[in-house]
Amino acid sequence: MKRRTTEVLVILILAFSVLLVSCSKKEQAKEPQTLKIYSIIHEEETQALVDLFTKQTGIQVEFLRATTGELVNRVMAEKADPQADILLGGASSYHIQLDADGALEKYRSPAAAGIPEYAKSSDSTWTGFCVLTLGVGINEDRYKAKFANIPVPQTWEDLLNPAYKGEIVLTNPVSSSTAYLFVEGQLQNRGWDEGWKYLTSLSELVGQFPDSGSAPAKLVGTGEYTIGIAYIHSIAKYRAEGFNVSMIAPAHTVGDVDCISILKGAKNMDAAKKFVDFMLSKEAQELMSSIDFTIPVNKDAKGAEGSVAVSDLDLIDYDTDKAAQDKDSVLKKWTETVR
């Protein structure tokens, strides 16, 4: 009888243990997910997007905003143990590089079905959510004060006027995807030798090489520099905010897409996939355009009034795969010969 009592007691203890484990797993499942994002796009846009995402899904988000170079290097350094789930922003060449290094997860969102082929990778590792195009921003007041007798530059060649020395701002391509797009675009359009001649001549006139791609539009908008090489949407944003700037889209400019990728080994994979779906939605892309004047890739989304349509631009046939393959050699030469 005593033995039977002992056996029953053991069975009850085991059953209770199983119940505790089951309850523990249920409690863990109830814990809110926290999606972690490395964001290359501006702080304001990132915050607005994650707020809308959380409102729609209930999923909490933490993000770190930094430059392209910093976050790409961070992703590579953490590849064995990723500390984020999503890389948000950055031109396609950077995502292609990370894909080649095995840092990205494959995911083809159902929302990508209607997106142009140029805005998504063939192996489903990255997807574009807005179009990026380069142009020239001019602070009109400063230009009139300093260069009243010089016609406003309309072409990339016009920027080589020696009178502009110290009045041009261009980001550093080592840290900024904006500037790398410009550098690689010039090399692809002009050829290697002629491209480097142009870039070297231009660099001698540049007054500042900030690290952040958003800096030229801001520095021109606030009147600290006369001319800035920047994304057209960034210039349009400052103009819409009342700054006396004009934007020029030179012939043979270059365009690419701002991309989103899931990092391989992401700890919040389901939430990461939902965020990719969200970024490709009409609502997310119209929200982003309303803040930053970007051009949506979702055909149902409308760009903000004041944004420039892709059809109005003279774009070169930019090879994104070549841009990714060339990056190390281009940046090495830039560092050695330009600055």
C-alpha positions in Angstrom: 0.0 0.0 0.0 2.8 2.4 0.9 4.6 1.5 -2.4 1.4 2.3 -4.4 1.1 5.6 -2.6 4.6 6.5 -3.5 4.0 5.6 -7.2 0.9 7.8 -7.3 2.9 10.7 -5.7 5.7 10.3 -8.4 3.1 10.4 -11.1 1.5 13.5 -9.7 4.8 15.3 -9.4 5.7 14.4 -13.0 2.2 15.6 -14.2 2.6 18.8 -12.3 6.1 19.4 -13.9 4.7 18.9 -17.4 1.9 21.3 -16.5 4.5 23.9 -15.4 6.6 23.5 -18.5 3.4 23.9 -20.7 2.3 27.0 -18.8 5.8 28.4 -19.1 5.8 27.9 -22.9 2.4 29.5 -23.2 3.5 32.5 -21.1 6.6 32.8 -23.4 4.3 32.7 -26.4 2.3 35.5 -24.9 5.3 37.7 -24.4 5.2 40.6 -27.0 7.7 40.3 -29.8 10.3 43.0 -30.1 11.6 43.5 -33.7 15.1 44.9 -33.9 16.0 47.1 -36.9 19.2 48.6 -38.1 18.0 51.7 -40.1 19.9 53.7 -42.7 17.0 56.0 -43.5 16.4 59.1 -41.4 15.4 59.0 -37.8 12.1 60.8 -38.4 11.0 58.4 -41.2 12.1 55.3 -39.3 10.1 56.4 -36.2 7.0 57.1 -38.2 7.2 53.8 -40.0 7.7 51.7 -36.9 4.9 53.5 -35.1 2.5 52.7 -37.9 3.8 49.1 -38.0 3.2 48.6 -34.3 -0.2 50.2 -34.5 -1.2 47.7 -37.3 0.4 44.6 -35.8 1.0 45.1 -32.1 4.6 44.2 -32.6 7.0 46.4 -30.7 10.1 47.7 -32.5 13.6 48.9 -31.4 15.8 50.5 -34.0 19.3 51.9 -34.3 19.9 54.7 -36.8 23.4 55.1 -38.3 25.2 55.6 -41.6 25.3 52.9 -44.3 29.0 52.1 -43.8 28.6 51.7 -40.0 25.6 49.4 -40.2 26.9 47.3 -43.1 30.1 46.7 -41.1 28.1 45.9 -38.0 26.0 43.3 -39.9 29.1 41.6 -41.1 30.8 41.7 -37.7 27.7 40.2 -36.1 26.9 37.6 -38.8 27.5 34.6 -36.6 25.1 36.1 -33.9 22.9 38.8 -35.4 21.8 41.5 -33.0 19.2 42.8 -35.3 16.5 41.3 -37.5 16.2 43.8 -40.3 18.5 46.1 -42.3 16.3 49.0 -43.5 17.6 51.3 -46.2 20.7 51.5 -48.3 21.2 51.2 -52.1 21.0 47.7 -53.6 24.8 47.3 -54.1 25.2 47.1 -50.3 22.5 44.4 -49.9 24.1 42.5 -52.9 27.4 42.6 -51.1 25.9 41.3 -47.8 24.0 38.6 -49.7 27.3 37.5 -51.3 28.8 37.3 -47.9 26.0 35.1 -46.6 24.5 37.7 -44.2 20.9 37.8 -45.6 17.9 35.5 -45.3 15.8 34.6 -48.3 12.2 36.0 -48.2 10.0 36.9 -51.2 7.1 38.8 -49.7 3.7 38.2 -51.3 3.5 42.0 -51.5 6.4 42.0 -53.9 4.4 40.5 -56.7 3.5 43.9 -58.3 6.8 45.6 -57.7 9.1 46.2 -60.8 11.8 43.6 -61.3 14.6 46.2 -60.9 13.4 46.7 -57.3 13.9 43.1 -56.1 16.7 40.5 -56.1 16.5 37.4 -58.2 17.3 35.2 -55.1 14.7 36.9 -52.8 17.2 38.3 -50.3 16.4 42.1 -50.7 13.6 44.2 -51.9 13.4 47.9 -52.9 10.8 50.1 -51.3 11.5 53.4 -52.9 13.5 54.8 -55.8 16.6 56.9 -55.2 17.9 59.4 -57.8 20.8 61.8 -57.5 20.8 65.5 -58.4 22.2 68.8 -57.4 20.8 71.2 -54.8 21.5 74.9 -55.0 21.0 77.4 -52.2 19.6 80.3 -54.3 20.4 83.1 -51.9 24.0 82.1 -51.4 24.4 81.4 -55.1 23.2 84.9 -56.1 25.5 86.5 -53.5 28.6 84.6 -54.6 28.1 83.7 -58.3 25.7 86.3 -59.7 27.5 86.3 -63.1 27.7 82.5 -63.5 24.8 80.6 -64.9 23.4 78.0 -62.4 25.0 74.6 -63.2 22.8 72.2 -65.2 25.2 69.3 -65.9 27.7 67.3 -63.9 30.5 68.9 -66.0 29.3 72.4 -64.9 30.3 71.6 -61.3 34.0 71.6 -62.3 34.0 75.4 -62.5 37.1 76.5 -60.4 34.9 79.3 -59.0 33.0 76.8 -56.9 36.1 75.8 -54.9 35.0 75.2 -51.3 31.4 75.8 -52.0 30.4 72.2 -52.9 29.5 69.5 -50.4 29.6 65.8 -51.2 29.4 62.9 -48.7 32.2 60.4 -48.2 31.5 57.3 -50.3 33.4 55.1 -47.8 30.6 55.7 -45.2 27.7 56.8 -47.4 25.7 54.8 -49.9 24.5 58.2 -51.4 28.1 59.2 -52.4 29.0 55.7 -53.5 26.1 55.7 -55.9 27.4 59.0 -57.3 31.0 57.8 -57.6 30.0 54.5 -59.2 27.5 56.2 -61.5 30.2 58.5 -62.8 32.5 55.6 -63.4 29.9 53.6 -65.2 28.8 56.5 -67.3 32.3 57.8 -68.3 34.4 54.7 -68.1 37.1 54.0 -65.5 39.9 56.5 -66.5 37.7 59.4 -67.5 35.5 58.8 -64.5 38.4 59.1 -62.1 39.6 62.2 -63.8 36.2 63.8 -63.3 36.0 62.6 -59.6 39.5 63.8 -58.8 38.9 67.2 -60.4 35.6 67.6 -58.5 37.0 66.5 -55.2 39.5 69.4 -55.3 36.5 71.8 -55.2 34.6 70.1 -52.4 34.6 72.0 -49.1 33.4 69.1 -46.9 32.9 65.3 -47.1 30.5 64.5 -44.3 29.7 60.9 -43.5 25.9 61.0 -43.6 24.1 61.0 -46.9 21.5 63.4 -45.6 24.1 66.1 -44.8 24.5 67.8 -48.3 20.8 68.7 -48.6 20.8 70.0 -45.0 24.0 72.0 -45.4 22.7 73.6 -48.7 19.3 74.1 -47.3 20.6 76.0 -44.3 23.0 78.1 -46.4 26.3 76.7 -45.1 27.2 75.7 -48.7 26.1 76.8 -52.1 26.0 73.4 -54.0 25.3 69.9 -52.7 25.2 66.6 -54.5 22.4 64.7 -52.9 19.3 62.6 -53.4 16.7 64.6 -55.2 14.0 63.7 -52.7 16.2 65.1 -49.9 16.4 68.5 -51.7 12.7 68.5 -52.4 12.0 68.0 -48.7 14.0 71.1 -47.7 12.3 73.1 -50.5 8.9 72.0 -49.2 9.9 73.1 -45.7 10.4 76.7 -47.0 14.2 76.7 -47.6 15.2 78.7 -50.6 16.8 75.8 -52.5 16.3 74.6 -56.1 17.0 71.1 -57.3 18.5 70.1 -60.6 18.5 66.6 -62.2 21.4 66.6 -64.6 21.3 64.5 -67.7 22.9 61.0 -67.3 22.1 60.9 -63.6 21.9 57.6 -61.7 19.0 55.9 -59.9 18.8 52.9 -57.6 16.4 51.6 -54.9 16.4 51.9 -51.1 16.2 48.3 -49.9 15.1 46.2 -47.0 16.6 42.8 -46.0 16.1 40.2 -43.3 19.4 39.3 -41.6 20.3 35.6 -41.7 19.7 34.0 -38.3 17.3 36.7 -37.3 15.8 36.0 -33.8 12.4 37.4 -34.7 11.9 35.9 -38.1 8.1 36.0 -38.2 8.0 39.6 -37.1 10.8 40.5 -39.6 8.7 39.0 -42.5 5.7 41.0 -41.4 7.8 44.2 -41.4 9.0 43.5 -45.0 5.4 43.0 -46.1 4.6 46.3 -44.3 7.3 48.3 -46.0 6.1 47.2 -49.4 2.5 48.3 -48.7 0.8 51.3 -50.1 0.3 52.8 -46.7 4.0 52.6 -45.6 5.3 53.9 -48.9 2.9 56.8 -49.0 3.7 57.6 -45.4 7.5 57.7 -46.2 6.9 59.8 -49.3 4.8 62.3 -47.3 7.8 62.8 -44.9 10.8 62.5 -47.2 9.4 63.0 -50.8 10.7 59.6 -51.9 9.3 57.8 -55.0 7.3 54.7 -54.1 7.9 51.4 -56.0 4.4 50.1 -55.1 2.4 51.1 -58.2 -0.7 51.8 -56.1 1.2 54.3 -53.8 1.3 58.0 -54.8 4.4 60.1 -54.3 4.0 63.3 -52.2 3.2 66.5 -54.1 6.6 68.0 -55.0 8.4 64.7 -55.5 10.0 64.0 -58.9 8.7 61.1 -61.0 11.2 58.7 -62.4 9.7 59.4 -65.9 11.0 62.9 -65.6 14.6 61.9 -65.2 17.4 61.0 -67.7 18.9 57.9 -66.0 21.9 55.9 -67.1 21.6 52.1 -67.3 23.1 51.5 -63.9 24.5 48.1 -63.3 23.8 47.3 -59.6 25.7 44.0 -59.7 28.8 45.7 -61.1 28.4 48.4 -58.4 28.5 45.7 -55.8 31.5 43.9 -57.4 33.5 47.1 -57.8 32.9 48.5 -54.4 36.0 47.4 -52.6 38.3 48.4 -55.4 36.5 51.8 -56.0 36.6 52.7 -52.3 40.3 51.7 -52.0 41.2 53.9 -55.0 39.1 56.7 -53.6 40.9 56.5 -50.2 44.3 56.3 -51.9 43.9 59.0 -54.6 41.1 61.3 -53.6 41.1 61.6 -49.8 
